[in-house]
Amino acid sequence: MLRLRIFMTGVGGQGTLLASRVLGEAALTAGLHPLLSETHGMAQRGGVVTSTVILGDLKSPIISPGEADIVLAFEALEALRALEFCHARTLMLANTAVIPPYPVAVGQVSYPQVSEMLDVVAGQVGGLLAFDATALARQAGSPLAVNMVLLGALAATDTLPVSAEDLKQVIRDRTNPRLVEVNLTAFDRGAAAAREAENWLKRPAA
């Protein structure tokens, strides 16, 4: 019986909500009955934005602490913050690029070392795939395509009941026509990153 809870978290402007909507629509097209939830927060001021996609025999779109089966973290610090939603077999895909939050930007606190944060995350989840999704998005043509990079990486892990082609068709149909090719290229670059074994810091338990 399918029960899959997917938690996405990032900073305003990174496309977290669009990623969840693309995944949700692809799941709907595939005959599933997805449930979606969004928390916008202070998105326009660089605040945290979260969204959830629930697939399978589940009745609530809310993910409680310890329930997320998959986490997409669009920014390095958000990967650490998302740990409360993870369990011992959670698969996390994390962007290692940094977007300093306001207290860091004004010098009130220092940003933690990314490698140290990832070490903490790797010790508490079932699998961690961490790479610079922002760099891949830029290579694809837009730093705003981080969401498509992470979706492509997720599709390549074969953990979804939705195919990569289903996701790409939604991207063709539902994203800005001027950015379709950039988005598809970003998706493919993310998928390629996930297939490169050296990018895995920790593999999911068998």
Buried (B, 14 or more C-beta within 10 A) or exposed (E): EEEBBBBBBBBBBBBBBBBBBBBBBBBBBBEBEBBBBBBBBEBEEBBBBBBBBBBBEBEEBEBEEEBBBBBBBBBBBBBBBBBEBBBEEBBBBBBBBBBBBEEBEEEEEEBBEBEEBBEEBBEBBBBBBBBBBBBBBBBBBBBBBBBBBBBBBBBBBEBBBBEBEBBBBBBEEBBEEEBBEBBBBBBBBBBBBBEEEEBBBBEBEE
